[in-house]
Amino acid sequence: MTKSLFENVSLNSDITLSNRILMAPLTRCMADDDLVPTQQMADYYAKRADAGLIISEATIIRADGQGYPNTPGIFTAEQIQGWQRVTHAVHNKGGKIFLQLWHTGRVAHPHFYNGDTVLAPSALKVEGTVPRMRELEYITPTPLSVCQIEQLVKDYAQAASNAIDAGFDGVEIHGANGYLIDQFLHYDSNHRDDEYGGNPENMSRFALSVLDAVSERIGANRTALRISPGAYFNVLPDARDRKVFDYLLSELSDRHLAYLHIGVFDDSLEFDYLDGRVSDYVRKNYPHTLVGVGGFSADTGLAAINQNRFDLLAIGRPFIANPDYISKVQQGDELVSYNDDMLKELI
Ligand SMILES: Cc1cc2nc3c(=O)[nH]c(=O)nc-3n(C[C@H](O)[C@H](O)[C@H](O)COP(=O)(O)O)c2cc1C
């Protein structure tokens, strides 16, 4: 049967979406200096509440996870209150919103948290400087001890619980785009020889531990995950990564997440070691609800859904340019094109 974008979709017994279009997580660097979401952010999200589900911009679980200026947090009482403002505004307009839980790992910078170390799987530095803060060079990270890894798992679970206190409908764990969890999943950034490195099972251990701890705390129905099997951002591809994601996806297939979300900027990119596009690779290896993203319009996304490449469509940049993206698509109105200058203010 042909699927439509504008029909209810049930993720599980707790969550039904009013349509198949998700607002992708989009970092905007607009929280206040205490990393508290503002009223302006509440207005911005409320304008987009007719998306089937909003996934918030990536939100740090603790201070040393910060890699960009003014990215929001979910670890202080003020931040939880700030997010309550956002979730109330979205719910008042009938929307649903998940919080994306984030730690940037080796992409963090001590400048933001007055620290002197950056924690990551291995002492392998990212080359270059912090975007939007070009004078800051990345530093060589300190490899996490097992004890520190176990603490991080607890901190993700606490952040998920804080998200529920803040009124979110669930959380998406950011395991994509070259940040902390993804750094464990690729050979380029993980050179460990303990139980967190060296083979697919060990390299997947941190991602699965975080997922299980969060699911246990807030329920699997309210827990989602984003992953990037195709290394394309802050991590170099390595053909051995394929086996890591084969293993991870087989483990994820046995769990009952709200959904699995692909992290990629352009889903037409083909990766040799995945035998093609990321979405095709994940679809073959994961039988449950899958969210596709990366360079789609509503039309091309719907075609991909009807080709059974994924079930739900996440839209990123067009949602920045068009707060009324959903109604424009529904009515067939012309969309405003996105450009990077639009990142300077929230509309
Ligand atoms: C300005 C900007 C900020 C982004 N921030 C995040 C983020 O916080 N978390 C994340 O997982 N992806 C982030 N992404 C990636 C998007 O979620 C999405 O995958 C990407 O933009 C491709 O989708 P699109 O072609 O529909 O824009 C960001 C992308 C852009 C352009």
The ligand as a Tripos MOL2 file, in Angstrom:
@<TRIPOS>MOLECULE
LIG
   31    33     1     0     0
SMALL
NO_CHARGES

@<TRIPOS>ATOM
      1 C1         23.1730   24.1210   11.1660 C.3       1 LIG1
      2 C2         23.1080   22.6430   11.3750 C.ar      1 LIG1
      3 C3         23.1310   22.1490   12.6700 C.ar      1 LIG1
      4 C4         23.0670   20.7620   12.8920 C.ar      1 LIG1
      5 N1         23.0380   20.2810   14.1660 N.ar      1 LIG1
      6 C5         22.8930   18.9650   14.4110 C.ar      1 LIG1
      7 C6         22.7410   18.4710   15.7340 C.ar      1 LIG1
      8 O1         22.6850   19.2250   16.7100 O.2       1 LIG1
      9 N2         22.6380   17.1310   15.8990 N.ar      1 LIG1
     10 C7         22.6750   16.2530   14.8460 C.ar      1 LIG1
     11 O2         22.5760   15.0450   15.0510 O.2       1 LIG1
     12 N3         22.7600   16.7070   13.5680 N.ar      1 LIG1
     13 C8         22.8510   18.0290   13.3310 C.ar      1 LIG1
     14 N4         22.8760   18.4940   12.0380 N.ar      1 LIG1
     15 C9         22.6250   17.5510   10.9290 C.3       1 LIG1
     16 C10        21.1270   17.5480   10.5810 C.3       1 LIG1
     17 O3         20.3750   16.9450   11.6170 O.3       1 LIG1
     18 C11        20.8210   16.7890    9.2660 C.3       1 LIG1
     19 O4         21.2610   15.4520    9.3900 O.3       1 LIG1
     20 C12        21.5070   17.4200    8.0540 C.3       1 LIG1
     21 O5         21.2930   18.8240    8.0300 O.3       1 LIG1
     22 C13        21.0100   16.8020    6.7370 C.3       1 LIG1
     23 O6         19.6220   17.0140    6.5710 O.3       1 LIG1
     24 P1         19.0420   18.1640    5.5570 P.3       1 LIG1
     25 O7         19.6680   17.8880    4.2100 O.co2     1 LIG1
     26 O8         17.5540   17.9430    5.5490 O.co2     1 LIG1
     27 O9         19.4770   19.4720    6.1010 O.co2     1 LIG1
     28 C14        22.9850   19.8620   11.7970 C.ar      1 LIG1
     29 C15        22.9650   20.3840   10.4940 C.ar      1 LIG1
     30 C16        23.0190   21.7510   10.2790 C.ar      1 LIG1
     31 C17        22.9440   22.2820    8.8680 C.3       1 LIG1
@<TRIPOS>BOND
     1     1     2 1
     2     2     3 ar
     3     2    30 ar
     4     3     4 ar
     5     4     5 ar
     6     4    28 ar
     7     5     6 ar
     8     6     7 ar
     9     6    13 1
    10     7     8 2
    11     7     9 ar
    12     9    10 ar
    13    10    11 2
    14    10    12 ar
    15    12    13 ar
    16    13    14 ar
    17    14    15 1
    18    14    28 ar
    19    15    16 1
    20    16    17 1
    21    16    18 1
    22    18    19 1
    23    18    20 1
    24    20    21 1
    25    20    22 1
    26    22    23 1
    27    23    24 1
    28    24    25 2
    29    24    26 1
    30    24    27 1
    31    28    29 ar
    32    29    30 ar
    33    30    31 1
@<TRIPOS>SUBSTRUCTURE
     1 LIG1         1 GROUP 0 **** ****
